[in-house]
Amino acid sequence: MHFVFISVPSTLATNVKAVFTCLLDQVSQYITEGLERARESLNEAAALRERFMLSTIVSRRVAAAAASAAEAAAAAGESSFRSFMVAVQRCASSVAIVQQYFANSISRLLLPVDGAHAASCEEMATAMSSAETAAYKGLKKCIETVMAEVDRLLSAEQKATDYRLPDDGIAPDHRPTTACTRVVAYLSRVLEAAFTALEGLNKQAFLTELLETNCTKGYLIIGRSSLLIRDGGLRLKRDITEYGEFVRSFNAPTVDKKFELLGIMANVFIVAPESLSSLFEGTPSIRKDAQRFIQLRDDYKTAKLASKLSSLWPSS
């Protein structure tokens, strides 16, 4: 078999463009299918997780078996999360190789034909769009997976006594609660995988959305836990501080600000009644939420806080 070198630049450019288009189609299909397989693993883990969501009225034996199965489902979810991040990392590497190959070897060969270079650039963007869509869907599923596990950990580990002072006179424990410690440990593991796999704006966008969702979860923690608080606001504050310190390591200013506001919100359970009015002078935007949480103080009725706050904040 003999190969004939095509010496006519325009003919060479046309043939190179055709071959490169074929390469783009193959790479796009390979990457997209790989991401979709990895996302399917996340879906399977989610289905497994949902199988073991029980109502509150179950026998102790059934609850214990379900808790064990839920742990296994959680492990499957974390494994799937890591696998998807590996798939994203490989996808990004493949795209970078194609882009570098185009810049170093293909680009100059297309110049003899008007519009060929621009057309190939557009084809490259189009070919990769399906992979980007698959990656986006998978990353959204990753966030759902993480938040489901955070919710499970809080439900399993957060105790009715976590934010109460001991009745036996023992000094209160100002360490983070077990629920907080486990959530932070879990987030540290999964976000390390995300931090390694993602780059640039994709990394920042993913981490910001995930951490902002966790901040929203933080507001729910206050709403759920404060019903249990009896002069135990300092420990709640300690938990929120622990979450905030963890978040700051990811350099996400908007999320840092939200956790700062969350910390201010927790102060409603700590300060004396006469100090509540000045607590939110610099942050009027969260006053509405603050009033809702103030109603959960033990002394809300006895200290007649409703009338006091309505006279201080008449426009709220």
Disulfide bonds with the S-S distance in Angstrom:
none
